[in-house]
Amino acid sequence: MTVALPRVLDRAELPVDTAELARFLIGKRVVRTLAEGVAGGRVVETEAYGIGDPAGHAYRGITPRIRTLFLERGHAYVYLAYGISFMLNVSSEMPGVGAGVLIRAIEPTDGIAIMARNRGTERVRDLARGPGRLCAALGIDRRLDGIDLCQAGPLWLGSDDQASGDIGQGKRIGITRAADSPLRFYVRGNRFVSGPQSLNR
């Protein structure tokens, strides 16, 4: 069966502001092309790590490990957290400015069998509910670091032009610096969201 792919997001559509981009990406699609087929889903949860954010990887300046975070908005920054799980981020500002949006969760829409096999679970709700699970389900690792997400390829961002739903905003999860900043965005009432479903301003 042929999967009807969404259109690729154009870079010009992406806001040049990290928090605005984090909100904008809610309802957009993450598309992963694998040898077995296409997998992916609709973004239901993001977190913004903007310019000068002490919780962000770019806070202390550019290094070889995080150079892709300083690319023009719309590129993938993939890193390994705690030596265990990969995390997918989208660079979010002008070239040379380090900031990004963490994709925390997607609602699976395509290639669910592929994602289930990659994750070793049949529970659809748990396939990509959380950034580490998301990367495992889609086979995302450092080899995709720096890829242009505004071009069709092995990993890209798409839009099916559907309404994103009721967007909530609250505190980011699992951080200690700037922990009270309301820079987490999510679809209220969506069962694929990884964190709290309440507004935590």
C-alpha positions in Angstrom: 0.0 0.0 0.0 1.3 3.4 -0.9 1.5 6.0 1.9 0.1 9.4 1.0 3.0 11.7 2.1 2.4 15.2 3.3 4.0 18.2 1.6 7.5 19.1 2.7 7.6 22.2 4.9 9.3 25.2 3.2 11.9 26.9 5.3 10.2 30.2 4.7 7.2 28.9 6.7 9.3 28.4 9.8 9.2 31.3 12.3 12.6 32.8 13.1 12.0 32.5 16.8 12.5 29.4 18.9 9.4 29.6 21.0 7.2 30.4 18.0 8.7 27.5 16.1 8.1 25.1 19.0 4.4 26.1 18.9 4.3 26.1 15.0 5.6 22.5 14.9 2.6 21.2 16.8 0.5 19.4 14.3 3.2 19.1 11.7 4.5 15.7 10.6 7.9 14.0 11.1 8.5 11.7 8.2 11.2 9.0 8.2 12.1 7.0 5.1 13.6 3.6 5.8 14.5 0.6 3.7 11.3 -1.1 5.1 9.1 1.9 4.1 7.9 5.2 5.5 7.2 5.8 9.2 6.3 8.9 11.2 3.6 10.8 12.8 2.0 14.1 13.9 4.0 16.2 16.4 2.0 16.6 19.6 4.7 17.9 22.0 7.7 20.1 21.8 10.1 22.1 24.0 11.9 25.4 23.1 15.5 26.1 24.0 16.1 29.6 22.8 18.9 32.1 22.6 20.8 32.4 25.8 18.8 29.7 27.5 20.9 28.2 30.4 19.1 24.8 29.9 20.1 24.7 26.2 23.1 23.0 24.6 24.1 26.2 22.9 24.4 28.2 26.1 28.3 28.1 26.3 28.8 28.6 22.6 29.6 26.5 19.5 31.6 23.3 19.7 32.1 20.5 17.1 29.5 18.3 18.9 26.7 20.9 18.7 27.7 22.8 15.6 24.4 21.6 13.8 22.4 23.5 16.4 23.9 26.7 14.9 22.7 25.9 11.4 19.9 27.8 9.7 16.5 27.0 11.1 15.0 23.7 9.9 18.0 21.4 10.3 18.2 18.3 12.6 20.4 18.4 15.7 20.6 14.8 17.1 22.4 14.1 20.3 22.7 11.1 22.7 21.3 11.8 26.1 22.9 10.2 29.2 24.6 7.7 26.8 21.2 6.0 26.4 18.7 7.7 24.1 18.9 9.9 21.0 17.0 13.1 20.9 15.7 14.9 17.8 15.9 18.7 17.8 15.2 21.3 15.1 17.6 24.2 14.7 15.5 27.3 15.2 17.2 30.6 14.5 19.4 32.4 11.9 22.7 30.8 10.8 25.3 31.1 13.5 22.8 31.5 16.3 22.5 28.4 18.6 19.0 27.5 19.6 16.6 24.6 19.0 13.3 22.8 19.5 13.1 19.4 21.0 10.5 17.1 19.4 9.2 15.4 22.5 6.4 13.2 21.1 4.5 12.3 17.9 1.2 10.6 17.3 2.1 7.7 15.0 0.3 7.9 11.6 2.5 5.9 9.2 4.6 2.8 9.4 3.2 1.7 12.7 4.4 -1.9 12.2 7.9 -0.6 11.5 7.9 1.6 14.6 6.6 -1.3 16.7 9.4 -3.6 15.5 12.0 -0.9 16.2 10.7 -0.3 19.7 9.9 -4.0 20.5 6.4 -3.2 21.6 2.9 -3.5 20.2 1.5 -0.7 22.4 0.9 2.1 19.8 0.5 4.7 22.6 4.1 4.0 23.8 5.8 3.9 20.4 6.9 7.6 20.3 5.6 9.1 23.5 8.8 10.7 24.7 11.9 11.9 22.8 14.0 8.8 23.3 11.1 6.5 22.3 10.4 8.6 19.2 14.0 8.3 18.0 14.1 4.6 18.7 10.8 4.0 16.8 12.0 6.0 13.8 15.6 4.8 13.8 17.0 8.2 14.3 20.6 8.5 15.5 23.7 10.7 15.0 24.0 9.7 11.4 21.1 12.1 10.8 22.6 15.0 12.7 22.7 18.1 10.5 20.2 16.8 7.8 18.0 19.5 6.2 14.5 18.8 7.4 13.0 21.1 4.8 14.0 18.7 2.0 12.5 15.2 1.2 15.0 12.6 2.2 15.6 10.1 5.0 14.1 12.5 7.6 12.0 15.5 7.0 9.2 17.8 8.3 5.8 17.9 6.5 2.4 19.5 6.8 -0.9 17.9 6.0 -2.6 21.3 6.6 -4.9 19.9 9.3 -5.8 21.9 12.4 -3.2 21.3 15.2 -5.8 21.1 18.0 -6.0 22.9 21.3 -2.4 23.8 22.2 -1.4 23.9 25.9 1.8 25.5 27.3 3.7 24.7 30.4 7.0 24.0 32.1 9.7 21.9 30.3 10.4 18.4 31.6 13.5 16.9 33.3 15.6 20.1 33.5 17.0 22.0 36.5 18.1 25.3 34.9 15.3 27.7 33.9 12.9 25.0 35.0 10.0 27.4 35.4 10.0 28.7 31.8 6.7 27.9 30.1 8.4 26.7 26.9 6.8 23.3 26.5 3.9 23.0 24.0 1.5 20.1 23.6 -1.9 19.1 22.2 -4.3 19.1 25.1 -6.1 15.8 25.6 -3.9 13.9 23.2 -3.0 10.5 24.6 0.4 10.5 22.9 1.7 13.4 24.9 4.5 12.3 27.2 4.2 14.9 30.0 1.5 16.5 32.1 -1.7 17.6 30.3 -2.3 20.6 32.4 -1.2 24.3 32.0 1.6 24.8 34.4 2.5 28.5 34.2 
